[in-house]
Amino acid sequence: MLLKLTNAMKGRIGEGLILNTELIASFFEHTQEDGTKVTVAFGINNNSWEVVESLDEIMGMARV
């Protein structure tokens, strides 16, 4: 399944991001250096992506 999320990584904030859930190992919450709370998608290939959406929002998308 593909999830459309909003990038929260410096230099890419607010840009759309499509992630393939088959390549994601886990999601976890993280607080950036400036205090901004984000969700991190950690991939099976050791890549990671910081997104604006909360864990609850992502779980709601995954159930659709």
Beta strands, then each sheet from edge to edge (+ up, - down):
strand 1: 2-6
strand 2: 16-20
strand 3: 24-31
strand 4: 37-43
strand 5: 48-51
sheet 1: 1+ 2-
sheet 2: 3+ 4- 5+
end
